[in-house]
Amino acid sequence: MKKNTFYLLCGAAAILLVLLFYLSVELKLPWLIFFGIVAAVVAYIICRKKIAGISGDEREMLIDMKTASATLKAAAVVYLAVNIPLAVYAFSFPQMILPPPHFPVPPVSIPLVSLGSVALIELVLLAAVLFIYVGFHVYYAKKYGGDDEDEE
Amino acid sequence: MTRMKNKIKVYRAMHDLTQDNLAQALGVTRQTILAIEKGKYDPSLELAFKMARYFNTTVEELFVYEPQE
């Protein structure tokens, strides 16, 4: 398998996972996306081993390691900062129903579904972690001279 | 910048090699050679010895450690 084919397969797998996520929400089957993610990760590991030249040299490995470490630390902070208050909220309102508002309700109001908001926050966190990863990768690639122009 | 200085560019010029040639000979990417030459990345001990062997010299000759004062 060529390197480009591998990346194309990764893209196709990502689209499939998004579709599977949508399907599991529609069918109310959370296990569907669970097994989908596990299968995708296993397939990724198997395919990656079959491709020659996919693993970079020592500098690229250092960049990957530093990026992973920094992303993990940043993600932990972000997740703790958001999820602990969410847990407090969930414990405070076990039925996930907002208390009746104590302020005057405008005539047209958008109903706030608490559980939907929690799911949305989790997805935003996931997207934030991806952006954090890309940001750190760009930073470390620049730090270790990946983007420098050739002098030759 | 690291505290390591190196003479890779000089040795590469002496052997009339491009960064790409040297990278291929050592099994690394051209960006790695560029980063080492610019002092942005310190190579591993293994790569440093590979370079020294390739240029038929010593690691001490190729790399110089400059302690901070």
Backbone of each chain as ProteinMPNN parsed JSONL, in Angstrom:
{"seq_chain_A": "MKKNTFYLLCGAAAILLVLLFYLSVELKLPWLIFFGIVAAVVAYIICRKKIAGISGDEREMLIDMKTASATLKAAAVVYLAVNIPLAVYAFSFPQMILPPPHFPVPPVSIPLVSLGSVALIELVLLAAVLFIYVGFHVYYAKKYGGDDEDEE", "coords_chain_A": {"N_chain_A": [[0.84, -1.204, 0.0], [0.494, 2.203, -0.846], [1.749, 5.379, 0.41], [0.069, 7.59, -0.036], [-2.35, 6.331, -0.615], [-2.91, 5.271, 1.833], [-3.393, 7.609, 3.341], [-5.66, 8.51, 2.001], [-7.428, 6.462, 2.629], [-7.574, 6.886, 5.376], [-8.917, 9.338, 5.433], [-11.363, 8.555, 4.285], [-12.195, 6.773, 6.24], [-12.55, 8.52, 8.367], [-14.724, 10.045, 7.453], [-16.63, 8.022, 7.329], [-16.816, 7.449, 10.048], [-17.979, 9.786, 11.018], [-20.466, 9.599, 9.759], [-21.336, 7.27, 10.98], [-21.527, 8.156, 13.574], [-23.634, 9.957, 13.333], [-25.605, 8.151, 12.609], [-25.717, 6.517, 14.88], [-26.721, 8.318, 16.696], [-29.208, 8.851, 15.574], [-30.39, 6.291, 15.628], [-30.28, 5.835, 18.268], [-28.214, 4.32, 19.417], [-25.577, 4.043, 21.165], [-23.485, 2.207, 21.254], [-22.821, 1.612, 18.693], [-21.177, 3.645, 17.6], [-19.133, 3.389, 19.398], [-18.031, 0.779, 18.866], [-17.376, 1.288, 16.254], [-15.343, 3.223, 16.447], [-13.369, 1.781, 17.825], [-12.86, -0.277, 15.956], [-11.925, 1.282, 13.836], [-9.561, 2.356, 14.892], [-8.044, 0.025, 15.309], [-7.838, -0.886, 12.652], [-6.398, 1.244, 11.609], [-3.94, 1.007, 12.952], [-3.058, -1.493, 11.993], [-2.91, -1.035, 9.199], [-1.027, 1.014, 9.127], [1.3, -0.253, 9.861], [1.876, -1.673, 7.607], [2.86, 0.011, 5.75], [5.584, 1.349, 4.075], [8.026, 3.689, 5.05], [6.368, 5.459, 6.336], [6.781, 6.195, 8.937], [8.557, 8.829, 10.343], [11.838, 10.393, 10.441], [14.256, 10.751, 13.156], [14.004, 13.432, 14.041], [11.4, 14.132, 13.278], [10.023, 12.294, 14.786], [10.607, 13.23, 17.328], [9.296, 15.697, 17.241], [6.672, 14.765, 17.001], [6.4, 13.413, 19.453], [6.773, 15.487, 21.346], [4.623, 17.104, 20.615], [2.459, 15.411, 21.154], [2.723, 15.088, 23.91], [2.447, 17.746, 24.875], [-0.124, 18.298, 23.917], [-1.623, 16.464, 25.336], [-1.318, 17.423, 27.963], [-2.473, 19.996, 27.73], [-5.034, 19.258, 26.888], [-5.923, 17.845, 29.106], [-6.155, 19.887, 30.995], [-8.104, 21.501, 29.762], [-10.266, 19.683, 29.561], [-10.688, 19.045, 32.274], [-11.311, 21.563, 33.317], [-13.706, 22.106, 32.03], [-15.316, 19.81, 32.238], [-15.579, 19.148, 34.981], [-17.086, 21.288, 36.169], [-19.361, 20.679, 34.641], [-20.026, 18.178, 35.647], [-20.656, 18.899, 38.235], [-22.911, 20.364, 37.685], [-24.505, 18.309, 36.648], [-24.781, 16.668, 38.917], [-26.136, 18.406, 40.53], [-28.533, 18.735, 39.241], [-30.009, 16.048, 38.781], [-31.839, 14.992, 36.954], [-31.237, 16.233, 34.694], [-32.635, 18.516, 34.076], [-33.36, 21.84, 33.631], [-33.773, 24.221, 36.268], [-36.785, 26.076, 36.929], [-36.792, 29.228, 35.401], [-35.842, 32.233, 37.101], [-36.155, 34.648, 36.172], [-37.832, 37.064, 34.096], [-39.402, 35.561, 31.325], [-38.807, 35.915, 27.924], [-41.186, 36.562, 25.257], [-40.782, 34.911, 22.943], [-38.904, 32.172, 23.182], [-36.002, 30.16, 23.009], [-36.06, 26.75, 23.557], [-33.987, 25.269, 25.953], [-32.249, 22.423, 25.84], [-30.845, 20.499, 28.159], [-29.235, 18.157, 28.147], [-28.568, 17.949, 25.48], [-27.011, 20.223, 25.254], [-24.821, 19.507, 26.798], [-23.763, 17.406, 25.278], [-23.062, 18.831, 23.026], [-21.125, 20.538, 24.074], [-19.17, 18.644, 24.687], [-18.469, 17.773, 22.12], [-17.448, 20.122, 21.08], [-15.24, 20.384, 22.724], [-13.754, 18.183, 21.863], [-13.178, 18.96, 19.243], [-11.692, 21.195, 19.88], [-9.44, 20.037, 21.041], [-8.309, 18.813, 18.815], [-7.595, 21.08, 17.348], [-5.769, 22.172, 19.137], [-3.794, 20.205, 19.026], [-2.916, 20.44, 16.343], [-1.976, 23.055, 16.44], [0.142, 22.881, 18.343], [1.757, 21.113, 16.924], [2.526, 22.601, 14.692], [3.917, 24.599, 16.036], [6.085, 23.162, 17.282], [7.281, 22.044, 15.02], [8.203, 24.315, 13.8], [9.921, 25.23, 15.77], [11.909, 23.251, 15.787], [13.021, 23.636, 13.339], [11.638, 22.846, 10.975], [10.246, 24.335, 9.103], [11.97, 25.986, 7.893], [13.606, 27.808, 5.253], [15.351, 26.42, 2.51], [18.829, 26.841, 2.108], [20.216, 26.287, -0.076]], "CA_chain_A": [[0.0, 0.0, 0.0], [1.289, 3.438, -0.918], [1.508, 6.349, 1.486], [-1.104, 8.414, -0.374], [-3.538, 5.474, -0.474], [-3.146, 5.185, 3.276], [-4.02, 8.854, 3.783], [-7.013, 8.528, 1.433], [-8.223, 5.537, 3.451], [-7.802, 7.562, 6.666], [-9.97, 10.331, 5.195], [-12.622, 7.825, 4.09], [-12.576, 6.222, 7.545], [-13.036, 9.648, 9.182], [-16.088, 10.364, 6.971], [-17.479, 6.908, 7.775], [-17.045, 7.6, 11.491], [-18.951, 10.871, 11.195], [-21.762, 9.025, 9.381], [-21.692, 6.304, 12.026], [-21.935, 8.956, 14.731], [-24.983, 10.446, 13.021], [-26.491, 6.985, 12.628], [-25.897, 6.055, 16.263], [-27.606, 9.289, 17.356], [-30.557, 8.642, 15.025], [-30.921, 4.995, 16.081], [-30.105, 5.8, 19.729], [-27.342, 3.175, 19.707], [-24.217, 4.543, 21.408], [-22.485, 1.147, 21.045], [-22.459, 1.611, 17.279], [-20.016, 4.523, 17.418], [-18.067, 2.812, 20.238], [-17.356, -0.279, 18.109], [-16.832, 1.92, 15.054], [-14.061, 3.871, 16.788], [-12.394, 0.719, 18.144], [-12.503, -0.929, 14.681], [-11.138, 2.235, 13.041], [-8.217, 2.458, 15.479], [-7.348, -1.244, 15.027], [-7.537, -0.872, 11.211], [-5.344, 2.254, 11.42], [-2.658, 0.451, 13.426], [-2.66, -2.575, 11.076], [-2.521, -0.429, 7.908], [0.194, 1.828, 9.314], [2.463, -1.16, 9.911], [2.128, -2.236, 6.277], [3.336, 1.048, 4.843], [7.0, 1.676, 4.241], [8.369, 5.109, 5.008], [5.366, 6.325, 6.966], [7.355, 6.758, 10.162], [9.576, 9.795, 9.987], [13.142, 10.21, 11.067], [14.289, 11.049, 14.603], [13.5, 14.778, 14.323], [9.939, 14.087, 13.165], [9.519, 11.549, 15.959], [10.703, 14.143, 18.479], [8.197, 16.662, 17.092], [5.428, 14.032, 17.326], [6.373, 13.142, 20.907], [6.562, 16.763, 22.056], [3.258, 17.546, 20.323], [1.527, 14.538, 21.878], [2.841, 15.395, 25.338], [1.857, 19.068, 25.13], [-1.567, 18.208, 23.677], [-2.196, 15.723, 26.466], [-1.378, 18.332, 29.125], [-3.467, 21.046, 27.458], [-6.36, 18.622, 26.832], [-6.304, 17.525, 30.478], [-6.588, 21.144, 31.627], [-9.374, 21.916, 29.134], [-11.308, 18.737, 29.947], [-11.001, 19.204, 33.704], [-11.94, 22.876, 33.524], [-15.072, 22.117, 31.507], [-16.119, 18.65, 32.647], [-15.897, 19.146, 36.417], [-18.313, 22.092, 36.349], [-20.498, 19.951, 34.053], [-20.385, 17.126, 36.601], [-21.334, 19.603, 39.335], [-24.239, 20.68, 37.163], [-25.264, 17.061, 36.536], [-25.139, 16.222, 40.273], [-27.101, 19.351, 41.086], [-29.82, 18.486, 38.583], [-29.846, 14.679, 38.294], [-32.72, 14.696, 35.813], [-30.756, 17.063, 33.606], [-33.67, 19.492, 33.709], [-33.043, 23.144, 34.217], [-34.804, 24.733, 37.164], [-37.558, 27.151, 36.281], [-36.042, 30.489, 35.466], [-36.332, 33.214, 38.061], [-36.211, 35.94, 35.508], [-38.937, 37.103, 33.136], [-39.129, 34.86, 30.073], [-39.291, 36.677, 26.77], [-42.296, 35.872, 24.58], [-40.286, 33.813, 22.108], [-37.64, 31.703, 23.755], [-35.528, 28.882, 22.462], [-35.941, 25.804, 24.664], [-32.629, 24.785, 26.171], [-32.211, 21.015, 26.258], [-29.586, 20.424, 28.902], [-28.406, 17.033, 27.712], [-28.053, 18.324, 24.163], [-25.944, 21.197, 25.466], [-23.657, 18.762, 27.302], [-23.197, 16.697, 24.126], [-22.456, 19.85, 22.159], [-19.896, 20.983, 24.74], [-18.186, 17.567, 24.528], [-17.99, 17.796, 20.727], [-16.606, 21.326, 20.944], [-13.974, 20.042, 23.402], [-13.04, 17.268, 20.971], [-12.659, 19.783, 18.144], [-10.656, 22.066, 20.456], [-8.227, 19.228, 21.216], [-7.713, 18.656, 17.48], [-6.943, 22.362, 17.012], [-4.6, 22.289, 20.023], [-2.773, 19.297, 18.474], [-2.362, 21.053, 15.122], [-1.227, 24.232, 16.881], [1.42, 22.455, 18.935], [2.577, 20.498, 15.878], [3.105, 23.707, 13.915], [4.883, 25.266, 16.917], [7.309, 22.361, 17.45], [7.926, 21.915, 13.705], [8.911, 25.588, 13.597], [11.001, 25.295, 16.758], [12.995, 22.355, 15.387], [13.534, 23.959, 12.016], [10.969, 22.167, 9.866], [9.688, 25.237, 8.095], [12.997, 26.899, 7.374], [13.865, 27.717, 3.819], [16.637, 25.841, 2.157], [19.795, 27.86, 1.698], [20.91, 25.874, -1.304]], "C_chain_A": [[0.876, 1.256, 0.0], [0.858, 4.413, 0.183], [0.234, 7.16, 1.228], [-2.402, 7.625, -0.244], [-3.927, 5.374, 0.997], [-3.86, 6.438, 3.78], [-5.444, 8.986, 3.242], [-7.943, 7.633, 2.256], [-8.55, 6.161, 4.813], [-8.935, 8.585, 6.536], [-11.329, 9.663, 5.056], [-13.127, 7.272, 5.423], [-13.145, 7.325, 8.449], [-14.466, 10.021, 8.784], [-17.065, 9.277, 7.425], [-17.819, 7.025, 9.262], [-18.064, 8.697, 11.786], [-20.362, 10.364, 10.867], [-22.271, 8.057, 10.451], [-22.171, 7.016, 13.291], [-23.366, 9.454, 14.548], [-26.0, 9.311, 13.146], [-26.764, 6.525, 14.061], [-26.772, 7.023, 17.065], [-29.046, 9.05, 16.901], [-31.196, 7.364, 15.57], [-30.869, 4.826, 17.599], [-29.298, 4.568, 20.154], [-25.907, 3.655, 19.936], [-23.14, 3.495, 21.157], [-21.99, 1.121, 19.608], [-21.194, 2.451, 17.045], [-18.834, 4.007, 18.241], [-17.289, 1.76, 19.447], [-16.748, 0.271, 16.817], [-15.465, 2.522, 15.316], [-12.99, 2.819, 17.067], [-11.922, 0.052, 16.851], [-11.609, -0.015, 13.846], [-9.709, 2.323, 13.572], [-7.403, 1.19, 15.184], [-6.927, -1.279, 13.55], [-6.395, 0.097, 10.911], [-3.977, 1.684, 11.802], [-2.15, -0.619, 12.456], [-2.159, -1.989, 9.748], [-1.197, 0.32, 8.029], [1.448, 0.963, 9.313], [2.844, -1.672, 8.529], [2.703, -1.223, 5.3], [4.789, 1.39, 5.132], [7.165, 3.193, 4.181], [7.352, 6.037, 5.638], [5.921, 6.954, 8.248], [8.526, 7.652, 9.78], [10.902, 9.504, 10.636], [13.089, 10.716, 12.51], [13.755, 12.443, 14.936], [11.974, 14.802, 14.269], [9.316, 13.343, 14.354], [9.55, 12.416, 17.208], [9.564, 15.162, 18.445], [6.878, 16.003, 17.477], [5.294, 13.813, 18.83], [6.075, 14.403, 21.703], [5.128, 17.244, 21.867], [2.258, 16.731, 21.136], [1.526, 14.879, 23.368], [2.16, 16.722, 25.673], [0.343, 19.035, 24.946], [-2.262, 17.52, 24.839], [-2.36, 16.629, 27.687], [-2.462, 19.391, 28.928], [-4.88, 20.464, 27.476], [-6.853, 18.298, 28.24], [-6.846, 18.766, 31.186], [-7.959, 21.558, 31.093], [-10.515, 21.006, 29.591], [-11.704, 18.895, 31.415], [-11.771, 20.491, 33.939], [-13.392, 22.884, 33.061], [-15.908, 20.991, 32.134], [-16.439, 18.609, 34.135], [-17.087, 20.068, 36.718], [-19.549, 21.408, 35.759], [-20.98, 18.846, 34.992], [-21.132, 17.728, 37.791], [-22.779, 19.909, 38.919], [-25.109, 19.421, 37.124], [-25.693, 16.544, 37.911], [-26.204, 17.132, 40.895], [-28.497, 19.121, 40.523], [-29.783, 17.088, 37.968], [-30.725, 14.349, 37.089], [-32.311, 15.482, 34.578], [-31.84, 18.028, 33.109], [-33.322, 20.8, 34.39], [-34.145, 23.569, 35.179], [-35.588, 25.839, 36.466], [-36.834, 28.478, 36.433], [-36.695, 31.477, 36.425], [-36.421, 34.598, 37.446], [-37.35, 35.928, 34.481], [-38.552, 36.45, 31.811], [-39.65, 35.704, 28.909], [-40.381, 35.89, 26.022], [-41.852, 34.706, 23.703], [-38.946, 33.375, 22.682], [-37.281, 30.348, 23.157], [-35.404, 27.906, 23.618], [-34.518, 25.254, 24.769], [-32.689, 23.342, 26.666], [-30.842, 20.767, 26.885], [-28.67, 19.325, 28.378], [-27.783, 17.329, 26.349], [-26.906, 19.306, 24.286], [-24.667, 20.501, 25.924], [-22.962, 18.049, 26.138], [-22.471, 17.672, 23.209], [-21.132, 20.33, 22.751], [-18.795, 19.931, 24.559], [-17.606, 17.557, 23.11], [-17.086, 19.002, 20.485], [-15.234, 21.069, 21.588], [-13.109, 19.166, 22.505], [-12.4, 18.047, 19.816], [-11.525, 20.676, 18.653], [-9.345, 21.298, 20.611], [-7.53, 19.017, 19.871], [-6.97, 19.933, 17.075], [-5.685, 22.565, 17.862], [-3.452, 21.434, 19.48], [-2.097, 19.938, 17.259], [-1.489, 22.267, 15.495], [0.132, 23.868, 17.455], [2.339, 21.849, 17.879], [3.264, 21.578, 15.04], [4.203, 24.388, 14.737], [6.196, 24.475, 17.016], [8.036, 22.154, 16.121], [8.741, 23.18, 13.406], [10.119, 25.674, 14.529], [12.198, 24.438, 16.336], [13.332, 22.48, 13.901], [12.875, 23.3, 10.84], [10.525, 23.076, 8.751], [10.719, 26.186, 7.503], [13.195, 26.717, 5.878], [15.259, 27.165, 3.576], [17.586, 26.945, 1.687], [20.46, 27.507, 0.371], [20.248, 26.422, -2.55]], "O_chain_A": [[1.856, 1.355, 0.739], [-0.21, 4.295, 0.785], [-0.569, 7.39, 2.133], [-3.425, 8.163, 0.179], [-5.105, 5.391, 1.352], [-4.816, 6.346, 4.551], [-6.328, 9.502, 3.925], [-9.085, 7.993, 2.542], [-9.651, 5.99, 5.338], [-9.797, 8.687, 7.408], [-12.321, 10.123, 5.622], [-14.325, 7.298, 5.704], [-14.095, 7.097, 9.197], [-15.313, 10.28, 9.639], [-18.181, 9.571, 7.851], [-18.941, 6.745, 9.684], [-18.9, 8.563, 12.679], [-21.321, 10.651, 11.583], [-23.456, 8.028, 10.78], [-23.082, 6.557, 13.981], [-24.191, 9.388, 15.459], [-27.087, 9.477, 13.699], [-27.895, 6.188, 14.41], [-27.474, 6.615, 17.991], [-29.977, 9.044, 17.706], [-32.374, 7.345, 15.927], [-31.339, 3.829, 18.147], [-29.646, 3.874, 21.109], [-25.106, 3.671, 19.001], [-21.995, 3.849, 20.876], [-20.879, 0.667, 19.333], [-20.261, 2.009, 16.374], [-17.679, 4.162, 17.844], [-16.063, 1.819, 19.357], [-15.725, -0.226, 16.345], [-14.541, 2.361, 14.52], [-11.853, 2.941, 16.612], [-10.724, -0.162, 16.666], [-10.652, -0.475, 13.222], [-8.757, 2.36, 12.793], [-6.22, 1.27, 14.851], [-5.799, -1.654, 13.234], [-5.535, -0.18, 10.075], [-2.993, 1.852, 11.081], [-0.963, -0.655, 12.131], [-1.115, -2.396, 9.237], [-0.354, 0.259, 7.134], [2.507, 1.373, 8.837], [3.99, -2.058, 8.298], [3.0, -1.558, 4.153], [5.17, 1.677, 6.267], [6.533, 3.878, 3.377], [7.447, 7.256, 5.501], [5.584, 8.085, 8.599], [9.381, 7.264, 8.984], [11.068, 8.483, 11.305], [12.024, 11.064, 13.021], [13.129, 12.634, 15.979], [11.33, 15.421, 15.117], [8.249, 13.703, 14.853], [8.647, 12.356, 18.042], [8.946, 15.457, 19.468], [6.064, 16.593, 18.187], [4.222, 14.001, 19.406], [5.242, 14.401, 22.609], [4.49, 17.724, 22.804], [1.33, 17.28, 21.73], [0.474, 14.95, 24.003], [1.394, 16.813, 26.632], [-0.394, 19.657, 25.711], [-3.339, 17.929, 25.271], [-3.392, 16.61, 28.358], [-3.261, 19.655, 29.826], [-5.807, 21.08, 28.002], [-8.037, 18.45, 28.544], [-7.859, 18.707, 31.884], [-8.855, 21.917, 31.857], [-11.589, 21.48, 29.961], [-12.886, 18.881, 31.759], [-12.762, 20.51, 34.669], [-14.221, 23.589, 33.635], [-17.061, 21.2, 32.511], [-17.483, 18.08, 34.516], [-18.0, 19.674, 37.444], [-20.648, 21.533, 36.297], [-22.18, 18.606, 35.121], [-22.101, 17.156, 38.29], [-23.723, 19.738, 39.691], [-26.279, 19.445, 37.506], [-26.807, 16.046, 38.074], [-27.049, 16.691, 41.673], [-29.502, 19.285, 41.214], [-29.552, 16.949, 36.767], [-30.361, 13.491, 36.284], [-32.965, 15.402, 33.538], [-31.951, 18.316, 31.917], [-33.028, 20.84, 35.585], [-35.322, 23.305, 34.931], [-35.098, 26.458, 35.521], [-36.323, 28.791, 37.508], [-37.919, 31.548, 36.544], [-36.724, 35.583, 38.12], [-37.775, 34.855, 34.051], [-37.501, 36.752, 31.245], [-40.798, 36.148, 28.918], [-40.466, 34.67, 26.161], [-42.469, 33.641, 23.717], [-37.974, 34.131, 22.662], [-38.141, 29.523, 22.849], [-34.702, 28.203, 24.584], [-33.931, 24.827, 23.774], [-33.131, 23.08, 27.785], [-29.815, 20.822, 26.208], [-27.473, 19.54, 28.189], [-26.623, 17.004, 26.099], [-25.941, 19.243, 23.524], [-23.568, 20.856, 25.497], [-21.736, 18.079, 26.022], [-21.4, 17.37, 22.683], [-20.146, 20.507, 22.035], [-17.638, 20.27, 24.311], [-16.406, 17.358, 22.924], [-16.086, 18.91, 19.773], [-14.203, 21.486, 21.06], [-11.9, 19.368, 22.394], [-11.242, 17.824, 19.462], [-10.531, 20.891, 17.96], [-8.269, 21.835, 20.348], [-6.302, 19.04, 19.796], [-5.867, 19.878, 16.532], [-4.668, 23.062, 17.377], [-2.297, 21.86, 19.469], [-0.871, 19.974, 17.161], [-0.412, 22.47, 14.934], [1.147, 24.467, 17.101], [3.554, 22.042, 17.924], [4.448, 21.468, 14.723], [5.272, 24.712, 14.22], [7.28, 25.037, 16.856], [9.266, 22.096, 16.091], [9.827, 23.111, 12.832], [11.194, 26.128, 14.135], [13.349, 24.839, 16.503], [13.858, 21.551, 13.289], [13.493, 23.196, 9.781], [10.432, 22.661, 7.596], [10.389, 27.074, 6.717], [12.985, 25.64, 5.321], [16.2, 27.414, 4.33], [17.19, 27.858, 0.963], [21.171, 28.319, -0.222], [20.712, 26.164, -3.661]]}, "seq_chain_B": "MTRMKNKIKVYRAMHDLTQDNLAQALGVTRQTILAIEKGKYDPSLELAFKMARYFNTTVEELFVYEPQE", "coords_chain_B": {"N_chain_B": [[17.661, 28.196, 19.892], [20.298, 25.783, 20.098], [23.006, 24.784, 22.319], [24.929, 23.612, 20.954], [27.388, 23.659, 18.503], [28.103, 23.16, 15.051], [29.972, 21.66, 12.309], [28.886, 20.807, 9.994], [27.96, 21.887, 7.612], [30.286, 22.86, 6.508], [31.776, 20.514, 6.143], [30.094, 19.239, 4.403], [30.251, 20.858, 2.193], [32.92, 20.482, 1.625], [32.885, 17.857, 0.763], [31.36, 18.103, -1.411], [28.504, 17.838, -1.344], [24.943, 17.809, -1.45], [22.261, 18.901, 0.728], [20.222, 17.097, 0.483], [21.506, 14.848, -0.614], [23.168, 14.108, 1.507], [21.25, 13.619, 3.451], [19.881, 11.429, 2.385], [21.935, 9.554, 2.403], [22.288, 9.194, 5.101], [19.878, 8.362, 5.971], [17.835, 10.053, 6.818], [15.547, 12.918, 6.834], [15.694, 15.719, 4.541], [15.023, 18.055, 5.796], [15.802, 17.579, 8.378], [18.604, 17.589, 8.251], [18.954, 20.234, 7.502], [17.867, 21.524, 9.763], [19.695, 20.713, 11.725], [22.072, 21.849, 10.789], [21.421, 24.538, 11.025], [21.384, 24.756, 13.705], [19.1, 24.31, 15.142], [18.222, 21.902, 15.917], [19.405, 19.234, 17.834], [21.199, 16.418, 16.929], [20.634, 12.869, 17.512], [22.767, 10.703, 19.455], [23.444, 8.504, 17.966], [22.956, 9.349, 15.304], [24.772, 11.414, 15.182], [27.213, 10.019, 15.376], [26.988, 8.516, 13.042], [27.159, 10.513, 11.129], [29.712, 11.485, 11.605], [31.233, 9.217, 10.977], [30.563, 9.002, 8.309], [31.747, 11.253, 7.197], [34.26, 10.617, 7.709], [35.535, 11.407, 10.107], [35.759, 12.662, 13.533], [33.292, 12.751, 16.187], [33.709, 14.816, 17.961], [35.11, 16.592, 16.406], [33.23, 17.298, 14.548], [31.065, 18.248, 16.01], [30.654, 20.812, 18.406], [30.554, 21.605, 21.771], [29.244, 24.296, 23.48], [29.409, 25.612, 26.499], [27.121, 27.512, 28.541], [27.875, 30.726, 29.808]], "CA_chain_B": [[18.97, 27.688, 19.452], [20.942, 24.897, 21.051], [24.355, 25.206, 22.673], [25.845, 22.833, 20.129], [27.742, 24.212, 17.188], [28.593, 22.048, 14.226], [30.664, 22.026, 11.058], [28.333, 19.932, 8.953], [27.888, 22.624, 6.349], [31.657, 22.922, 5.98], [32.137, 19.176, 5.671], [29.239, 18.936, 3.259], [30.84, 21.598, 1.067], [34.195, 19.826, 1.296], [32.58, 16.612, 0.044], [30.493, 18.49, -2.53], [27.224, 17.142, -1.146], [23.767, 18.647, -1.138], [21.579, 18.441, 1.948], [19.438, 15.926, 0.106], [22.444, 13.724, -0.746], [23.589, 13.697, 2.853], [20.072, 13.075, 4.136], [19.633, 10.08, 1.866], [23.024, 8.675, 2.848], [22.158, 8.942, 6.548], [18.54, 7.831, 6.238], [16.958, 11.048, 7.478], [14.971, 13.839, 5.856], [16.511, 16.902, 4.255], [14.699, 19.052, 6.824], [16.596, 17.277, 9.582], [19.962, 18.096, 7.999], [18.826, 21.703, 7.53], [17.66, 21.937, 11.16], [20.959, 20.502, 12.458], [23.024, 22.875, 10.319], [21.024, 25.85, 11.569], [21.487, 24.699, 15.171], [17.773, 24.261, 15.759], [17.967, 20.55, 16.398], [20.587, 18.431, 18.153], [20.95, 15.036, 16.514], [20.859, 11.829, 18.524], [24.162, 10.235, 19.494], [23.593, 7.571, 16.847], [23.058, 10.114, 14.058], [26.037, 12.165, 15.247], [28.286, 9.074, 15.024], [26.809, 8.175, 11.621], [27.675, 11.655, 10.36], [31.167, 11.516, 11.772], [31.775, 8.101, 10.18], [30.345, 9.293, 6.883], [32.747, 12.248, 6.786], [35.553, 10.063, 8.119], [36.112, 12.26, 11.151], [35.245, 12.318, 14.864], [32.131, 13.519, 16.64], [34.227, 16.048, 18.577], [35.511, 17.5, 15.333], [32.008, 17.731, 13.845], [30.185, 18.983, 16.938], [31.349, 21.511, 19.507], [29.631, 22.018, 22.833], [29.624, 25.598, 24.052], [28.646, 25.826, 27.726], [26.675, 28.886, 28.802], [28.659, 31.358, 30.895]], "C_chain_B": [[19.601, 26.801, 20.538], [22.34, 25.434, 21.364], [25.412, 24.429, 21.871], [26.115, 23.568, 18.817], [28.244, 23.032, 16.349], [29.2, 22.549, 12.921], [30.125, 21.202, 9.891], [28.306, 20.625, 7.595], [29.256, 22.672, 5.666], [32.045, 21.574, 5.379], [31.328, 18.792, 4.435], [29.796, 19.628, 2.009], [32.149, 20.945, 0.619], [33.981, 18.559, 0.464], [31.651, 16.852, -1.154], [29.152, 17.739, -2.495], [26.098, 18.148, -0.947], [23.154, 18.11, 0.159], [20.799, 17.159, 1.667], [20.319, 14.684, -0.008], [22.811, 13.177, 0.629], [22.431, 13.042, 3.608], [19.797, 11.643, 3.682], [20.691, 9.096, 2.35], [22.865, 8.29, 4.318], [20.776, 8.409, 6.927], [17.655, 8.769, 7.04], [16.374, 11.964, 6.405], [15.899, 15.051, 5.655], [16.277, 17.993, 5.309], [15.519, 18.836, 8.092], [18.017, 17.808, 9.427], [19.965, 19.623, 8.1], [18.703, 22.2, 8.977], [18.944, 21.78, 11.978], [21.966, 21.592, 12.069], [22.706, 24.239, 10.914], [21.067, 25.883, 13.088], [20.148, 24.668, 15.875], [17.465, 22.884, 16.326], [19.292, 19.836, 16.652], [20.328, 16.988, 17.759], [21.175, 14.06, 17.67], [22.32, 11.414, 18.435], [24.43, 9.334, 18.285], [23.78, 8.333, 15.524], [24.369, 10.911, 14.02], [27.213, 11.256, 14.855], [28.207, 8.685, 13.545], [27.412, 9.271, 10.742], [29.199, 11.685, 10.397], [31.818, 10.41, 10.937], [31.682, 8.416, 8.692], [31.405, 10.266, 6.374], [34.17, 11.827, 7.18], [36.27, 10.967, 9.127], [35.546, 11.84, 12.515], [34.039, 13.203, 15.212], [32.588, 14.855, 17.223], [34.635, 17.075, 17.539], [34.268, 18.122, 14.666], [31.116, 18.605, 14.73], [30.989, 19.589, 18.075], [30.31, 21.968, 20.514], [30.12, 23.324, 23.446], [28.804, 25.849, 25.305], [28.292, 27.291, 27.934], [27.476, 29.479, 29.948], [27.747, 32.142, 31.821]], "O_chain_B": [[19.448, 27.052, 21.733], [22.798, 26.403, 20.759], [26.615, 24.575, 22.087], [25.202, 24.028, 18.132], [28.743, 22.041, 16.882], [28.978, 23.682, 12.493], [30.837, 20.94, 8.921], [28.594, 20.015, 6.565], [29.377, 22.547, 4.447], [32.568, 21.497, 4.267], [31.822, 18.105, 3.541], [29.806, 19.058, 0.918], [32.453, 20.86, -0.571], [34.778, 18.232, -0.415], [31.219, 15.909, -1.817], [28.737, 17.108, -3.467], [26.29, 19.205, -0.347], [23.485, 17.017, 0.618], [20.727, 16.259, 2.505], [19.939, 13.602, 0.44], [22.773, 11.972, 0.88], [22.61, 12.046, 4.309], [19.516, 10.763, 4.495], [20.383, 7.947, 2.668], [23.258, 7.198, 4.728], [20.542, 8.048, 8.081], [16.83, 8.331, 7.842], [16.666, 11.811, 5.219], [16.758, 15.349, 6.485], [17.186, 18.743, 5.666], [15.881, 19.786, 8.785], [18.57, 18.404, 10.353], [20.858, 20.219, 8.702], [19.351, 23.173, 9.365], [19.245, 22.619, 12.826], [22.625, 22.177, 12.929], [23.608, 25.001, 11.263], [20.814, 26.925, 13.694], [20.06, 24.965, 17.066], [16.544, 22.729, 17.128], [20.183, 19.832, 15.803], [19.346, 16.391, 18.201], [21.819, 14.388, 18.666], [23.016, 11.73, 17.47], [25.493, 9.393, 17.669], [24.657, 7.998, 14.726], [24.99, 11.062, 12.968], [28.096, 11.664, 14.1], [29.232, 8.542, 12.879], [28.083, 8.993, 9.748], [29.871, 11.88, 9.384], [32.828, 10.638, 10.272], [32.599, 8.133, 7.921], [31.903, 10.123, 5.257], [35.133, 12.574, 7.007], [37.463, 11.245, 8.997], [34.925, 10.783, 12.631], [33.813, 14.251, 14.607], [31.952, 15.888, 17.016], [34.521, 18.28, 17.762], [34.261, 19.291, 14.281], [30.501, 19.564, 14.266], [31.887, 18.955, 18.631], [29.326, 22.622, 20.17], [31.269, 23.432, 23.875], [27.644, 26.251, 25.217], [29.046, 28.19, 27.56], [27.728, 28.806, 30.947], [28.217, 32.741, 32.789]]}, "name": "protein", "num_of_chains": 2, "seq": "MKKNTFYLLCGAAAILLVLLFYLSVELKLPWLIFFGIVAAVVAYIICRKKIAGISGDEREMLIDMKTASATLKAAAVVYLAVNIPLAVYAFSFPQMILPPPHFPVPPVSIPLVSLGSVALIELVLLAAVLFIYVGFHVYYAKKYGGDDEDEEMTRMKNKIKVYRAMHDLTQDNLAQALGVTRQTILAIEKGKYDPSLELAFKMARYFNTTVEELFVYEPQE"}
